[in-house]
């Protein structure tokens, strides 16, 4: 009964994130998100400064996650950890997931966006 309502809410959050992120220099969406046909449970971004961003957002009381890890980091696939999977490791080091649950309040979404903007501005000043 709730799925359509939850998906509409996530879609609104996704639109807000995407509209904002397109103006940032050091942060991009991980995937091409399709607003009309997609249904998403996760929103992730790419940045060459992933670990710094995670720490920055943590200090602002915003939780993030790294949902996807290269298979060779999984015990079962350890034997495949060689130069053949270097792209997986390079990409993995850039991806971080942002808060993306339907109960996020507008105030919370705006706060995440503000913190991303501030982080991006700090990088521009430093580089």
N, C-alpha and C positions, 0 to 999 in steps of 0.2 A: 504493500500500500504506500510505502514511503519513498520508494526508489526514484520516482519521477521528480518529486520535490527535492530530494537530496542531490540528484544529478543537476537540476536547474541551479541549485545553490552553488555547487562546485563550479558549474559553468560560469556563473557570475564572478566568482573569486578568480577563476582562471583568466577571464577577460581583463579583470582589473590588473592582475600581475603582468599579463602579456602587454597590455597597453603601456604600462609603466616601464617594463624592462627594455622595451625597444629603444628607449632613450639613454640607456646606460652604455658606457664604453667597455667595461670589464666583466659584464654579466650578460649571458644570453640564455634563452631557453634550451634545454637539452634536446628536445624533439620538436618537429613541426606539429604543433597542437591543432587539431581540426575541430573548431568550435561547433560547427553544424552537425557533424556526424560522430564526433568522439564522445566518449564517456570515461572520465578519468578519476582515478582514486589517489593519484600522486602527482605532485608538481615538482619538477626538478630543474635546476639551472646548471650552467657551466661557468666556471671561472678558473683562470690560471692560479688564482689565489684562494682555492677552496679551504684549506686549513685555516688561513687567516680569517676568512669570512665566517667559518664555523665558530671560531673563537670570539670574533667580534660580536656575532649575533648571540652567542651564549652569554656574553657580558651584558647584553641588552635584554636578557631573559627571554630570548626567542630560541625555541628548540628546533634543531635541524637533524637530519639523518643522512647517512650514506646507505642507501638501500641496495645498491648493486655492487658486487665485488667480482673481480675476475675469477673465473673458475679455478685457476691454479692455486688460489688462496684457500680453496676448499680442500680438506684433507683427502677426499676421494680423487681429486684431480691434480694433486701435488706433483705427480710425475710429469705433467705437461708444462711445468713451469720452466720455460726456456725462452729463447729469443723469438720463437714462433708466436708468442702471445704478447709481445711488447706493446702492441696497439691497445689491447685491453687494459693494460696497466696505465698507459698514458691517458686514456680517456677516463678511467676510473678516478684518477687523481684530480679531476676537474668537476665531478658531478656531486651536487648536494641537493637534498630535498628540503623544501620549505613547508611550513605549516599549511595544510590544505584540507581541513575537515569542515563539513557543512556548518558546524556550530560556531565557526569563527565569526566574530562580530566585526562590523565595519571599522570600528575603532582599532581592533587588533590587526586587520588587514592593512589599514593605513599606517600603522606603526611598523609593520614588517617592511612595507614599501619605503617609508621614511628612512629606516635603518639601512636598507640596501642602497638608497640614494646617497646617504652620508658616507657609507663605505666606499662607494664608487668615487665620490668627490675626493675623499682622502687619498685614494690611489692616484687620481689625476694630479693632485698637488705633489705627491712624492715622486712621480715619474716624469 
